[in-house]
Amino acid sequence: MSKFIIADSTINVINAAEAQIAGLKADNKANNEAANAQKISAYCELIASIAPVKLVKGNLPRAVSKTLRAALLEEAGLKEATVKRYIENSVGAVRLFDLSGMDNATPEMVREFLDTSGIDSENKLAKAVKGEAEKSKAQMLAEQVVGKWSSAKDDDGKTVQGNVFKDGLSDEELDEFQNAMRELMAARQAYRNSDAAKAAQAGASVENETVDAAVAAFVAEGLGEF
């Protein structure tokens, strides 16, 4: 591939997106969604622009990385931390979607990959490229309590499962946790059973009142006399 040059149009899209994001206060759902949409549009442009570059051990060649970083800092006017996220996540996306060396990659193509993967924010993209798919509260709690496998990088720079299991609680703490769980589950079940009994009793009481009222009305109308 010839010397890497990032197109002015890509820089302009990123610059405009960041300007829009800066003007949006993420204090409500609509603004947050709008900011995420702008950020993802910028990522689509950037990912497509570096896709033709053949990655070396999962990363951009040093010269390309240097050129890209300078363009984002100086031409797009981004802050160092923002540039770091853009480059790391974009290179990660190239690895994730096997775009390395793809000359015909387009922003529209990248968006399709992101949409298919349910990625609609920078945070979700960052998790995806690190191999950390969205986890439920139950999964996250289980990992905090029991532990989880470490992560590693393969020869292509992709995140894979490592060979070390990182404990959550210690064995003693885990025993204590399991005992506490059993006690709380028993209390929860007892409460629900009691609550169900109260509900049934209340329902029966209402039904009795309804029947009594109907009988009283029946008698008052003289229909109950023989």
Disulfide bonds with the S-S distance in Angstrom:
none
